[in-house]
């Protein structure tokens, strides 16, 4: 598809939108005649029309006219016709490419108001806290005047502030905070801990920065794995005192080891607990199981070696040491405790998601930026978003001078300084873009030696950044900034600057992405202002080396050109753009690669989060538990039946011991009686006894308490297993690339093994849920607080809330008495020893 075709397609889209602009404009006289209260009343009128079945598209012309009039009255800004087009593009779930200074912030008020009328919420998302706060306060005036509520999501808010902001009609905030809040919402243990509503409609400002530039790095919530070393050593000391067969049974073939009833009693006695399988001892029971595995199933110099005080896994296929790899679920620490070496604390991934997969969850997604066309193929492929280029309100008269190319970087920067001095002497303002802080400081030093006053800007302080950039158009100002600095802030020309040629932009290096260069150019010539741009390049720049600067160097040598002599060549400029396209394609491949692997995790994440949310919101789990019991029975019989169809040839003693320790605690089955039954009769016997036990527990605790027990157990087990699964998938991901040496596609292998691991995790979750539900004993404790305030706030604040002092009756690993469902040490006892 050629350039003309693309242009014609875009022009055709603009003509369609222009017809609707005429309809919007036709409402203006009547809307302007309304008083303030009548104008506000339009919001209730629109909501009523929606309830009666009218569509948002049908409301759009009049609603846009209302917002335009509110903007004129409240912040003295009337939307231009081209801004109405931008608003319609956003409403249609597309990307609006609008040049710098065309008022994207004001454009967003149009679709955000219209879509907020449904009551389902609108998120306006930008790149930093400063812009989010500025836009919410500035543009929020329009929405509040029209009777809509406005929220703000930035770093440092607590739970109540976040929940209130998300409940607003229109919520401004940053991409990181929205993503992290989604992950945190899928970690809470009570429904009232949720802050976000369903993801309805997002308008992403600087959409190229958020959906492209930041898409290579996933969001990760991590924490130190909760495995206190003293507990590992304490448990490791008692395991050698247990006797094989009497206290535990090892099934080598299945790599399974279980405590007998006698073994459970001995462990409880040695650890000083009444019931190992009470809910408050879940973590302790897990430690015992892992220590038992470490002692009986994992052998030194076979499964692992101890080298320089470290436990290193041995690859079972190659016999090589697997440096940097660790067993998950605390098994590695259990082996370290067994061997008496230092136990390494781990950073555990608690939750993770890429921006691609987060933003694809919105029912409707749109975006705006000054530079999107070069990335349109990626927007289409990843997000199903197309780009519409919006005409400028006034003709753009910027002059883009040809690139000048120098032999060395030193020669280039000296030429930049000469150009700055020449224009500065006339009073023309200059904005000089560099690719790094280091280059900014180097150029600043050169200018300082020549006595040129200037500002150096980096992007660490957003408010200072906006202030400096806003002054960059004043007479005689020289501003050095990284290429990305100052986005979202208009550069308004000072008095007399237009006569001097407007703001002049100097780029000191071509970026690997054409889009970043275009962003720098776009800082000049807003709203029909004059302006000019030029890039200075050297053959030592990174990008130049990508397409063979040696050949150009040879030509310059033949021509006798030195460091101070520039070369201007259309051929070289075209070569630079070709190199940029190659790098852009490579970067897209990297982002696509990240997404391909995260898509595997995303399918699993959606399953786990959906099931977790159903449990959190109070779904009755009785039928699920019944299904799990049936599966536990079938799996147990299969495990001990071997190849034979005849029960008398099975390991019925092993089966009886196993089911007693698994889901029939305290029920002793006679292997000889089982031998007289068929397979179906054995399965039915086990299932009947399991259901009888389950029913008796429900009668003992009451159905209401039993449902609460099931909910708490399921959430705790799912969260624990999911975190371990994330670690295991990370390990798989790190090593999967080596499969390519065996002529296998690493991604296909990752999908296959990831699916197998996920299935194994689901099976493990179900086993643990059954094991705990059939054993757990709820502890009735004195109520300390009716509100789980501390728990929820701790998820959102860097510092823990003030702990509630409850006395010495609660152990650090007991469930907290505030009713949160969390352990005391992680809730009200946070920070206590």
C-alpha positions in Angstrom: 0.0 0.0 0.0 1.6 3.2 -1.1 1.7 6.6 0.5 -1.1 8.1 -1.6 -3.4 5.2 -0.8 -2.7 5.7 2.9 -3.3 9.5 2.6 -6.5 8.9 0.7 -7.8 6.4 3.3 -7.0 8.9 6.0 -8.6 11.8 4.1 -11.7 9.7 3.5 -12.0 9.0 7.3 -11.6 12.7 8.1 -14.4 13.6 5.6 -16.7 11.2 7.4 -16.0 12.8 10.8 -16.3 16.3 9.3 -19.9 15.6 8.5 -20.6 14.9 12.1 -18.7 18.0 13.2 -21.3 20.0 11.2 -24.1 18.3 13.2 -22.3 19.1 16.5 -21.9 22.7 15.5 -25.6 22.9 14.7 -26.3 22.4 18.4 -24.1 25.2 19.5 -26.5 28.2 19.4 -29.1 26.3 21.4 -26.6 25.0 23.9 -25.0 28.5 24.4 -28.4 29.9 25.2 -28.8 27.6 28.3 -28.1 28.8 31.8 -25.5 27.0 33.9 -28.1 24.9 35.7 -29.8 24.0 32.4 -26.4 23.0 30.9 -25.7 20.8 34.0 -29.1 19.3 33.6 -28.2 17.9 30.2 -26.1 15.2 32.0 -29.2 13.7 33.8 -31.2 14.0 30.5 -28.5 12.1 28.6 -28.5 9.3 31.3 -32.2 9.0 31.0 -32.1 8.7 27.2 -29.5 6.0 27.6 -31.7 4.1 30.0 -34.5 4.3 27.5 -32.3 2.5 24.9 -30.7 5.4 23.0 -27.1 4.7 22.0 -23.9 6.6 22.9 -23.4 7.3 19.1 -26.8 8.9 18.9 -26.1 11.1 21.9 -22.6 12.1 20.6 -23.3 15.3 18.7 -25.3 17.0 21.4 -23.1 15.6 24.2 -19.9 16.9 22.5 -21.7 20.3 22.1 -22.4 20.4 25.8 -18.8 19.6 26.7 -17.5 22.3 24.3 -19.8 24.9 25.9 -18.7 23.8 29.4 -15.1 24.1 28.4 -15.7 27.6 27.1 -17.4 28.7 30.4 -15.3 26.9 32.9 -11.7 27.0 31.6 -12.2 29.6 28.8 -11.2 27.0 26.1 -13.5 26.2 23.2 -12.8 23.0 21.4 -11.7 23.5 17.8 -13.4 21.5 15.0 -10.4 19.3 14.6 -10.5 18.6 18.4 -14.1 17.4 17.9 -12.7 15.0 15.2 -10.1 13.8 17.6 -12.8 13.2 20.3 -14.8 11.1 17.8 -11.8 9.0 16.9 -11.2 8.2 20.5 -14.8 7.4 21.1 -14.6 4.9 18.2 -11.8 3.0 19.9 -9.0 4.2 17.7 -5.7 6.2 18.0 -5.8 9.9 17.2 -2.5 11.2 16.0 -2.5 14.9 16.8 0.6 17.2 16.5 2.1 18.8 19.6 0.2 21.9 20.7 -3.1 20.7 19.2 -4.7 20.2 22.6 -4.9 16.5 23.2 -5.7 17.0 26.9 -8.8 19.0 26.0 -9.8 16.5 23.3 -10.0 13.7 25.9 -12.8 15.5 27.8 -15.2 14.8 24.9 -15.2 11.0 24.8 -14.6 10.7 28.5 -17.7 12.6 29.3 -19.8 10.7 26.7 -18.7 7.3 27.9 -18.9 8.2 31.6 -22.7 8.6 31.1 -23.1 4.8 31.2 -21.9 4.8 34.8 -19.3 2.1 34.1 -16.3 4.3 34.5 -13.7 5.9 32.2 -9.9 5.7 32.8 -7.7 8.5 31.3 -4.2 7.2 31.5 -0.9 9.1 31.1 2.8 8.6 31.8 3.5 10.4 35.1 2.0 11.6 38.3 2.5 15.3 37.5 0.5 15.1 34.2 -2.2 12.9 35.8 -2.7 15.3 38.7 -2.6 18.4 36.4 -5.1 17.0 34.0 -7.5 15.8 36.7 -7.5 19.2 38.3 -7.6 21.2 35.1 -9.9 19.2 32.8 -11.7 17.8 35.8 -13.3 21.2 36.2 -15.3 20.6 33.1 -16.6 17.2 34.2 -17.4 18.4 37.7 -19.3 21.4 36.3 -21.4 19.0 34.4 -22.1 16.9 37.5 -19.7 14.0 37.0 -17.2 12.9 39.7 -13.5 12.8 39.0 -10.9 10.6 40.6 -7.1 10.5 40.6 -4.8 7.5 40.8 -1.1 8.3 41.6 1.6 6.8 43.7 1.2 7.0 47.5 -2.6 6.7 47.8 -4.1 4.4 50.4 -6.9 1.9 50.0 -9.8 4.3 50.7 -8.4 6.9 48.4 -7.9 4.4 45.6 -11.3 2.8 46.0 -13.0 6.2 46.0 -11.1 7.3 42.9 -12.0 4.2 40.9 -15.6 4.6 41.9 -15.6 8.1 40.2 -17.2 8.6 36.8 -13.8 9.6 35.2 -10.5 8.5 36.8 -7.2 10.1 35.8 -4.0 8.2 36.6 -0.7 6.6 35.5 -0.2 3.4 33.6 1.9 1.8 36.3 -0.6 2.5 39.0 -3.6 1.1 37.1 -1.6 -2.0 36.3 -0.4 -2.6 39.8 -3.9 -2.0 41.2 -5.2 -4.7 38.9 -2.6 -7.2 40.2 -3.2 -6.2 43.9 -6.9 -6.7 43.4 -6.1 -10.3 42.5 -4.3 -10.8 45.8 -6.9 -9.5 48.3 -8.6 -12.0 50.6 -11.9 -10.1 51.1 -14.4 -8.6 48.5 -14.2 -5.2 50.3 -10.5 -5.2 49.6 -11.0 -4.6 45.8 -10.5 -1.1 44.5 -10.9 -1.4 40.7 -14.2 -1.8 38.9 -14.5 -3.8 35.6 -12.2 -2.4 33.0 -14.6 -0.5 30.7 -13.0 2.2 28.6 -9.5 3.7 28.6 -8.1 6.7 26.9 -4.3 6.4 26.8 -2.4 9.7 26.5 1.1 9.4 24.9 -0.2 6.0 23.7 3.0 5.2 21.8 5.1 5.7 25.0 2.8 3.5 27.1 1.8 0.7 24.7 5.0 0.5 22.7 8.1 1.9 24.6 7.1 0.4 28.0 5.8 -2.8 26.6 9.1 -4.7 26.8 9.1 -4.7 30.6 6.3 -6.5 32.5 4.8 -5.2 35.7 5.9 -7.3 38.6 4.9 -7.3 42.3 7.5 -9.2 44.2 8.4 -9.8 47.8 10.8 -11.8 49.9 9.6 -15.3 50.0 8.0 -16.0 53.4 10.3 -18.8 54.5 11.9 -17.9 57.8 15.2 -19.7 58.1 14.9 -20.7 61.8 11.7 -22.7 60.9 13.6 -24.6 58.2 16.4 -25.6 60.6 13.9 -26.4 63.4 11.9 -28.8 61.2 15.1 -30.2 59.6 16.3 -31.3 63.1 13.3 -33.4 63.9 12.9 -35.3 60.5 16.0 -37.6 61.0 14.4 -38.8 64.3 11.4 -40.2 62.4 11.5 -43.9 61.6 10.8 -45.3 58.1 7.6 -47.3 57.7 6.5 -46.5 61.3 6.4 -42.7 61.0 6.4 -42.2 57.2 5.9 -44.2 54.0 8.0 -43.6 50.9 6.6 -44.5 47.5 9.8 -44.2 45.3 8.0 -44.9 42.0 5.6 -41.9 42.5 8.2 -39.8 44.3 5.7 -39.5 47.2 6.3 -39.5 50.9 3.6 -39.3 53.6 3.4 -39.2 57.3 1.6 -42.1 59.0 -0.9 -41.3 61.8 1.9 -42.2 64.3 4.3 -40.0 62.4 1.9 -37.1 62.6 1.6 -37.6 66.4 5.4 -37.7 66.8 5.9 -34.5 64.7 3.2 -32.7 66.7 4.8 -33.7 69.9 8.3 -32.7 68.8 7.1 -29.3 67.4 4.8 -28.7 70.4 1.5 -28.3 68.4 -1.9 -29.9 69.0 -3.0 -30.4 65.5 -0.5 -30.1 62.6 -3.4 -29.7 60.1 -5.2 -26.8 61.7 -5.6 -23.9 59.4 -3.2 -21.8 61.6 -0.5 -24.4 61.0 -0.7 -24.6 57.2 2.8 -23.1 56.7 4.2 -25.5 59.4 2.7 -28.5 57.7 4.1 -27.4 54.4 7.6 -27.1 56.0 7.3 -30.6 57.4 6.2 -32.1 54.0 9.1 -30.4 52.2 11.7 -31.4 54.8 10.4 -35.0 54.6 10.9 -34.9 50.8 14.4 -33.4 51.2 15.4 -36.1 53.7 14.0 -39.1 51.8 13.6 -38.4 48.1 16.5 -36.0 47.3 20.0 -37.5 47.6 23.3 -35.6 47.8 25.6 -36.1 44.9 22.8 -37.6 42.9 20.1 -34.9 42.8 22.3 -32.1 44.0 25.8 -31.3 45.2 27.1 -29.1 47.9 29.8 -26.8 46.5 31.3 -23.8 48.3 28.5 -23.8 50.9 25.8 -23.9 48.2 23.3 -26.5 47.2 23.5 -26.8 43.4 21.0 -28.9 41.4 22.3 -31.7 39.1 20.6 -31.9 35.7 19.1 -35.4 35.7 19.6 -35.8 32.0 23.1 -34.4 31.4 24.7 -34.6 34.9 25.7 -31.0 34.6 25.5 -28.6 37.6 22.6 -26.1 37.1 24.0 -22.9 38.6 21.4 -20.3 39.5 18.5 -22.8 39.4 16.6 -23.6 42.6 13.8 -26.0 43.6 10.5 -24.2 44.2 8.0 -24.3 47.0 10.7 -24.1 49.7 12.2 -27.4 48.8 15.6 -25.9 48.0 15.7 -24.2 51.5 14.7 -27.5 53.1 17.7 -29.2 51.4 19.9 -26.4 52.5 18.7 -26.8 56.1 19.2 -30.6 55.8 22.8 -30.0 54.7 23.5 -27.3 57.3 24.5 -24.6 54.8 23.3 -21.0 54.7 19.6 -20.7 53.6 19.3 -18.2 50.8 16.2 -16.0 51.0 14.4 -15.6 47.7 12.6 -12.8 46.1 9.3 -14.3 45.0 7.1 -13.1 42.2 3.7 -12.5 43.7 2.0 -11.3 40.5 3.0 -10.1 37.1 1.4 -8.9 33.8 2.6 -7.1 30.7 1.1 -3.8 29.6 -0.1 -5.4 26.4 -2.2 -7.9 28.3 -3.4 -5.4 30.8 -4.7 -2.9 28.3 -6.2 -5.6 26.1 -8.6 -6.4 28.9 -10.5 -3.1 28.5 -13.9 -3.4 26.7 -12.8 -0.4 24.6 -9.3 1.1 24.2 -8.2 4.3 22.5 -5.2 6.5 22.5 -3.7 9.8 21.4 -0.2 11.0 20.6 1.7 13.2 18.3 3.6 10.3 16.8 1.8 7.0 16.0 1.8 6.4 12.3 5.3 4.8 12.2 4.0 2.2 14.8 0.6 1.6 13.2 1.4 -2.0 12.2 2.2 -2.9 15.8 -0.9 -1.1 17.1 -3.0 -3.1 14.7 -1.4 -6.5 15.4 -1.2 -6.3 19.2 -4.1 -4.1 20.1 -6.4 -4.1 17.1 -6.1 -0.3 17.0 -5.8 1.7 13.8 -4.4 5.3 13.6 -6.2 8.3 12.2 -4.1 11.4 11.5 -6.0 14.5 12.7 -5.5 17.7 10.6 -3.9 20.7 12.5 -6.1 23.6 13.5 -3.9 26.0 11.6 -1.4 25.2 8.8 1.9 23.8 10.0 4.8 26.0 8.8 7.8 24.4 10.5 11.0 24.2 8.4 12.8 20.9 8.8 16.4 21.5 7.6 18.5 18.6 6.1 20.7 16.6 8.5 24.3 17.5 8.6 26.8 14.7 9.2 30.3 14.9 10.7 33.2 12.5 10.8 33.6 12.4 14.6 31.3 12.9 17.6 33.6 15.7 18.9 33.4 17.6 15.6 29.6 17.2 15.7 29.2 18.7 19.1 31.6 21.6 18.4 29.4 22.3 15.3 26.2 22.2 17.5 27.8 24.7 19.9 28.7 27.0 17.0 25.1 26.8 15.7 23.6 27.5 19.2 25.9 30.5 19.7 25.0 31.9 16.2 21.2 31.7 16.8 21.4 32.7 20.5 23.2 35.9 19.6 20.0 36.9 17.6 17.8 36.1 20.6 16.2 33.0 19.0 15.2 30.4 21.6 16.7 26.9 21.1 15.8 23.4 22.4 18.6 20.9 22.0 17.7 17.3 22.3 20.3 14.7 23.4 19.9 10.9 23.7 21.3 10.6 27.3 22.0 12.5 30.5 25.8 12.0 29.9 25.6 13.7 26.4 23.5 16.5 28.0 26.2 17.2 30.6 28.9 17.0 27.9 27.2 19.6 25.7 26.4 21.7 28.8 30.1 21.8 29.6 31.0 22.9 26.1 28.4 25.7 26.2 29.5 26.8 29.6 33.1 27.2 28.4 31.8 29.4 25.6 29.8 31.5 28.1 26.3 30.5 26.8 23.6 30.6 29.6 21.4 27.6 29.4 19.1 25.1 31.3 19.8 21.4 31.5 16.8 19.2 31.9 16.5 15.6 32.8 13.2 13.8 33.4 13.6 13.0 37.1 11.5 15.8 38.3 8.3 16.1 36.3 7.1 19.4 37.8 10.5 21.1 37.2 10.5 19.5 33.8 7.2 21.1 32.8 8.2 24.4 34.2 11.5 24.5 32.3 9.9 23.3 29.0 7.1 25.8 29.2 9.7 28.6 29.2 11.8 27.2 26.4 10.2 29.5 23.8 11.1 32.7 25.5 13.7 35.0 23.8 17.3 33.9 24.2 16.5 30.7 26.1 18.7 27.7 25.5 17.4 24.4 26.9 19.2 21.1 26.7 16.9 18.1 27.3 16.7 14.4 26.6 14.6 13.7 23.6 11.6 12.5 25.6 11.6 15.3 28.1 8.7 17.7 28.4 6.0 15.8 26.6 2.6 17.0 27.6 3.7 20.6 28.1 3.1 23.4 25.5 6.1 25.6 24.5 4.5 29.0 24.0 6.6 31.6 22.1 7.6 34.8 23.9 7.2 38.2 22.6 9.1 38.9 19.3 10.2 35.3 18.9 8.1 34.7 15.8 10.0 37.4 13.9 13.2 35.6 14.8 12.0 32.4 13.2 10.3 30.8 16.2 11.7 28.0 18.3 14.6 26.2 16.8 15.1 22.5 17.6 18.5 20.8 17.3 18.8 17.0 17.5 22.3 15.9 18.4 21.8 12.3 17.3 19.3 10.2 15.4 17.3 7.9 17.7 16.9 4.3 16.8 13.1 5.0 16.3 11.9 7.6 13.8 9.0 8.3 16.2 11.3 9.7 18.9 12.9 12.0 16.3 9.5 13.2 15.2 8.6 13.8 18.9 11.6 16.1 19.2 10.7 17.9 15.9 7.2 18.3 17.2 8.2 20.6 20.0 8.4 23.4 17.5 5.8 25.2 15.5 2.6 24.6 17.5 -0.7 26.2 16.4 0.7 27.7 13.2 3.7 29.2 14.9 7.0 29.4 12.9 9.8 27.1 13.9 12.7 25.1 12.5 14.5 21.8 13.2 17.8 20.2 12.3 19.7 17.1 13.2 23.5 16.9 13.7 24.9 13.4 13.2 28.4 11.8 13.4 29.7 8.6 12.0 30.5 7.5 15.5 26.9 7.6 16.6 25.4 4.2 17.4 22.8 4.3 14.6 25.4 5.2 11.9 27.5 2.1 12.8 24.4 -0.1 12.0 24.6 0.5 8.3 28.3 0.6 7.6 29.8 4.0 8.4 33.2 2.6 7.3 32.2 3.1 3.7 31.2 6.7 4.3 34.4 7.3 6.3 36.4 6.1 3.3 34.6 8.5 1.0 35.3 11.4 3.4 39.0 10.4 3.6 39.2 10.5 -0.2 37.6 13.9 -0.4 40.1 15.1 2.3 37.3 16.1 4.7 38.3 16.7 8.3 36.3 16.7 11.6 35.0 20.2 11.1 33.6 19.7 7.6 30.0 18.4 7.4 28.5 16.3 4.6 24.9 16.7 3.5 23.6 13.8 1.3 20.1 12.6 0.6 21.5 9.1 0.1 22.9 9.1 3.6 19.7 10.5 5.0 17.7 7.7 3.3 20.2 5.2 4.7 19.6 6.5 8.2 15.9 6.0 7.8 16.4 2.5 6.4 18.6 1.7 9.5 15.9 3.1 11.8 13.2 0.9 10.1 15.5 -2.1 10.7 15.9 -1.3 14.4 12.2 -0.6 14.8 11.4 -4.0 13.3 13.9 -5.6 15.6 12.4 -3.9 18.7 8.9 -4.9 17.6 10.1 -8.5 17.4 11.5 -8.2 20.9 8.1 -6.8 22.2 6.2 -9.5 20.2 8.5 -12.1 21.7 7.8 -10.9 25.3 4.1 -11.0 24.5 4.1 -14.4 22.9 5.5 -15.9 26.1 3.3 -13.8 28.4 0.3 -14.9 26.4 1.0 -18.4 27.7 1.0 -17.1 31.2 -2.0 -14.9 30.5 -4.2 -17.8 29.6 -3.3 -19.4 32.9 -3.6 -16.1 34.8 -7.1 -15.6 33.4 -8.2 -19.0 34.6 -6.7 -18.6 38.1 -7.9 -15.0 38.6 -11.4 -15.8 37.3 -11.7 -18.8 39.7 -10.2 -16.8 42.5 -12.6 -13.9 41.9 -15.6 -16.3 42.0 -14.4 -17.6 45.4 -13.8 -14.1 46.7 -17.3 -13.0 45.8 -18.9 -15.8 47.7 -19.5 -18.6 45.2 -20.7 -21.8 47.0 -17.8 -24.2 46.9 -19.7 -27.3 48.1 -20.1 -28.8 44.6 -16.5 -28.1 43.8 -15.3 -29.8 47.0 -17.5 -32.8 46.1 -15.9 -33.0 42.6 -12.5 -32.8 44.1 -13.2 -35.6 46.5 -14.3 -37.8 43.6 -11.1 -37.0 41.7 -9.0 -37.7 44.9 -10.6 -41.1 45.2 -10.0 -42.0 41.5 -6.4 -40.7 41.5 -5.6 -42.6 44.8 -6.9 -45.9 43.5 -5.1 -45.4 40.2 -1.8 -44.7 42.0 -1.9 -48.0 43.9 -3.6 -50.3 41.4 -0.5 -50.7 39.2 -1.0 -52.8 36.0 -3.4 -55.3 37.5 -7.2 -55.2 37.2 -7.5 -57.4 40.3 -7.6 -55.5 43.7 -6.0 -58.5 45.5 -2.9 -57.8 43.6 -2.8 -54.1 44.4 -0.8 -52.5 47.2 -3.9 -52.2 49.4 -2.0 -51.5 52.5 -0.3 -48.6 50.8 -3.7 -47.4 49.5 -5.3 -47.6 53.0 -2.4 -45.6 54.6 -2.3 -43.1 51.8 -6.0 -42.2 51.8 -6.0 -42.0 55.6 -3.3 -39.4 55.5 -4.8 -37.7 52.5 -8.6 -37.3 52.8 -9.8 -39.8 55.5 -7.9 -38.7 58.7 -8.6 -41.0 61.6 -10.4 -43.6 59.4 -8.5 -46.9 59.3 -9.4 -49.2 56.4 -8.8 -53.0 56.4 -6.7 -54.0 53.4 -8.1 -57.5 53.6 -11.7 -56.3 53.4 -10.8 -54.1 50.4 -9.3 -57.2 48.6 -12.8 -58.7 48.4 -14.2 -55.8 46.5 -14.0 -54.8 42.8 -12.3 -51.6 41.7 -15.7 -49.8 41.4 -16.7 -51.0 44.9 -13.4 -49.8 46.4 -13.8 -46.4 44.8 -17.5 -46.2 46.0 -16.4 -47.2 49.5 -13.8 -44.5 49.7 -16.1 -41.9 48.3 -18.9 -42.8 50.7 -16.6 -42.5 53.7 -15.1 -39.2 52.4 -18.6 -37.8 51.9 -19.7 -39.0 55.4 -16.7 -37.4 57.0 -17.3 -34.2 55.0 -20.9 -34.2 56.1 -20.0 -34.8 59.7 -17.6 -31.8 59.6 -20.3 -29.6 58.2 -22.7 -30.6 61.0 -20.0 -30.0 63.5 -19.1 -26.5 62.3 -22.5 -25.4 60.7 -22.9 -25.0 56.9 -22.1 -21.2 57.1 -18.8 -21.7 58.9 -17.9 -24.7 56.6 -18.4 -22.4 53.5 -16.1 -19.8 55.1 -13.5 -22.5 55.9 -13.6 -23.7 52.3 -13.3 -20.1 51.0 -10.3 -19.3 53.2 -8.5 -22.6 52.5 -9.1 -22.3 48.7 -7.8 -18.7 48.6 -4.7 -19.5 50.7 -3.8 -22.6 48.7 -4.5 -21.0 45.3 -2.3 -18.0 46.1 0.5 -20.1 47.5 0.6 -22.5 44.5 0.2 -19.7 42.0 3.2 -17.8 43.4 5.3 -21.0 43.2 4.0 -21.6 39.7 5.1 -18.1 38.6 8.6 -18.9 39.9 8.7 -22.2 38.1 7.5 -20.6 34.9 10.2 -18.0 35.2 12.8 -20.8 35.5 11.4 -22.6 32.5 11.4 -19.4 30.5 15.1 -18.7 31.4 16.3 -22.0 30.1 13.9 -22.7 27.2 15.9 -20.9 24.6 18.5 -23.8 24.7 15.8 -26.1 23.1 16.6 -24.4 19.8 19.9 -26.2 19.7 17.9 -29.4 19.6 15.9 -28.2 16.6 12.9 -27.5 18.7 10.9 -24.3 18.8 11.4 -22.8 22.3 8.0 -21.1 22.3 6.2 -24.4 21.3 8.1 -26.2 24.1 7.3 -23.4 26.5 3.6 -23.7 25.7 3.7 -27.5 26.0 5.6 -27.7 29.3 3.9 -24.6 30.7 0.5 -26.4 30.1 1.8 -29.5 31.8 3.1 -27.5 34.8 -0.2 -25.7 35.0 -2.2 -28.9 35.0 0.1 -30.3 37.7 -0.4 -27.1 39.7 -4.2 -27.5 39.4 -4.0 -31.1 40.6 -1.7 -30.0 43.5 -4.2 -27.2 44.4 -7.1 -29.7 44.6 -5.1 -32.1 46.6 -4.1 -29.5 49.2 -7.6 -28.1 49.4 -9.0 -31.6 50.1 -6.2 -32.3 52.6 -6.8 -29.2 54.6 -10.6 -29.0 54.3 -10.9 -32.6 55.7 -8.6 -31.7 58.6 -8.7 -28.0 59.4 -10.1 -26.9 62.7 -11.2 -23.2 62.9 -9.9 -21.3 65.9 -12.4 -19.0 67.7 -10.5 -16.0 68.9 -11.4 -12.7 70.5 -12.4 -10.1 67.9 -10.1 -7.1 67.9 -11.3 -5.1 64.9 -14.3 -5.5 62.7 -12.6 -3.7 59.7 -9.7 -5.4 57.8 -8.3 -1.9 57.3 -4.7 -2.6 58.0 -4.6 -5.6 55.7 -5.9 -3.7 52.7 -3.9 -0.6 53.2 -0.7 -2.5 53.5 -1.2 -3.7 49.9 -1.1 -0.1 48.7 1.3 1.7 51.0 5.0 1.3 51.2 5.0 1.5 55.0 2.8 -0.9 57.0 -0.1 0.6 59.0 0.2 0.9 62.7 -0.2 -2.6 64.1 -3.1 -3.5 66.4 -1.7 -4.8 69.7 -3.6 -7.9 70.7 -1.5 -9.5 73.5 0.6 -12.6 73.5 -2.2 -15.1 72.9 -1.7 -15.1 69.1 1.3 -16.8 67.5 3.0 -15.1 64.5 1.9 -17.8 62.2 -1.7 -17.9 63.5 -4.5 -16.4 61.5 -5.0 -12.8 62.5 -7.9 -12.2 64.8 -9.0 -9.1 62.8 -10.8 -11.5 60.4 -8.6 -10.7 57.4 -7.8 -14.4 56.6 -4.1 -13.5 56.7 -1.4 -14.7 59.2 -0.9 -12.5 62.2 2.7 -11.6 61.2 1.5 -10.4 57.8 -1.4 -8.4 59.2 -1.8 -6.7 62.6 1.5 -8.2 63.7 3.4 -6.7 60.8 6.7 -5.4 62.1 6.6 -7.3 65.4 9.2 -9.9 66.3 
